[in-house]
Amino acid sequence: NNPSPAGTPKMKKGTCDDRSRCSSANAPFSYYRRFYILHSAIVLAVLIVGMMHNGGNRKYIPVNQKELFHLMKNNILSSSSSGGGDGGVIEEEEEDDEKIIVESCRKTKAYVNVHSSTMEDADAAIFCCPGLSPPNNNSSLEDGKEKTTQYYQSNLCHPRLPIVGISTQQLPLARRLTRLIEAWTLPLLPIFIRLFYQLVVFLYSIFTTRNRHRKQCQNNQDDDVVQREATSISYSTRDSSSSLSSSKSSHVVMNQANTSNPSSSTATAAAPLPIGPNIIHIQKRQIRITLQRLLFYFFLLNFRGWCLFIGANALEGYVIRQLPWIAGSSRGTADNNEPECWYEGALKAHHKSAMESSDSGYDNAHCYGRPFDFSDHVVLFLAHYLPIFVMEMLHYYSFPFWDRRPGIEKATMEERQSSYFLYVGTMWNVLHVFLFLYLHLLVLHALYLTAVYFHTPAEIMVGYGVSLILQLPVGYLMCTGVWHRVRKYIGLSSEGGLMSDKGD
């Protein structure tokens, strides 16, 4: 309580008076910032490369393969009959083509480019069935351009991972990222593993504590029995002629009993309190904070679903209906010389119902897929999968749940990483690194395919901007020491570590 010397500036509350302590406190934040910058740069690079490979304004949607094939064949028949050509060969081959579609093409898909002007365009339709090819005339294409078109179409039908060359159909979960169950469980997989581990350890601690308490009670009962037997023996051997010697023998018997059982008469007074209840209390607190963080993630997932998906799509439909000039050339009407909806007969049932719905932003003059539609999949990947998954993986990297050393909360982040992370818990480290790399590989590849085939560059960039509504707050929460109540609720301190979940 000595006053500070004259001329010494007083430290403000909450500031660091030790330079080494300040550097160790800022170390997690600097590491998180570098990681988020690198991570964002990789994601943006994947989007840019995908938009460059899009080749313009191409946007493909899946359609009914059988209807599309007959639609394009009838167009060739009508053009050949009007031109005086012989269409008999095509008519004779119709039954064979029908058998190929029914037998070998049930599980394949067909796509149309919604921005193609006519079905004669080289990129108008893509058939993924190996026994079919688009029945249009592409003989006018040059060899180089034809090879590029074939390669482009092949990657849509049979996507493969770049460099590795493995088909995504052979990878688990590669085709299920947009399914409801996978979309709500895969981002939470790391915290589910942490919670499962904590529950198992908690139950094991309860079992061992009860076992230890039962053994201690049994030992206390045995000590009481020995004490009573020793007292009775000392009184039964007492003789009227030698009271002094019998008293001495009683003391000897008592001393022998105390020597053979150290926890006899003084065990209750001198024994320390059991540590089991303290451990159970700490583990309960760890589980509670993990559940609070899981609830926080659940809130983020619902915010993405209700606000950035349903709400943003409703707002987009309102803008398209009220401000049609924003959609620009996407309105396929005869007034603005836009191409007719040549693929309308091949649309699937739910696409046609979306065109007829008044809430979707379409009207009868629109062709499905042509009006501006920001990429929901980009929002799904960048505002649903990656923020939560990356946040929990960084939490695991900084504070592994398997490391239960008593003094770990007193060490700096660098000491924990260098001393424990690489030498303890190898199984958990390998598992989490594999999950991190594998899920990023699937998500980034799906993001690349979305940018190349299923949305225009403008729709991709708007979807990326919408995803920033959730990405930026999460990154700000992890990279700064603000929002103390939120950080405390999910188990993060203002110094990048656990505040009330020590040892977790």
Secondary structure, DSSP 8 states (H G I E B T S, - for coil): -----TT-----TT--S-HHHHHHHHHHHHHHHHHHHHHHHHHHHHHHHHHHHT-SS--EEEE-HHHHHHHHHHHHHHHHHHTT---HHHHHTHHHHHHHHHHH-SS--EEEETT-SSTTSTTSEEE--TT----S--TTS-HHHHHHHHHHHHHHHS-B-TTT--BGGGSTTTT-TTSHHHHHHSTTHHHHHHHHHHHHHHHHHHHHHHHHHHHHHHHHHHHHHHHHHHHHHHHHT--SS-HHHHHHHHHHHHHHHHHH-TTSSSHHHHS---SHHHHHHHHHHHHHHHHHHHHHHHHHHHHIIIIIIIIHHHHHHHHHHH-HHHHGGG---TTTT----TTGGG--HHHHHHHH-TTSS--TT--TT-S----HHHHHIIIIIHHHHHHHHHHHHHS-TT---TTGGGS-HHHHIIIIITTS-HHHHHHHHHHHHHHHHHHHHHHHHIIIIIS-HHHHHHHHHHHHHHHHHHHHHHHSS--HHHHHHTT--TTSS-SS-TT-
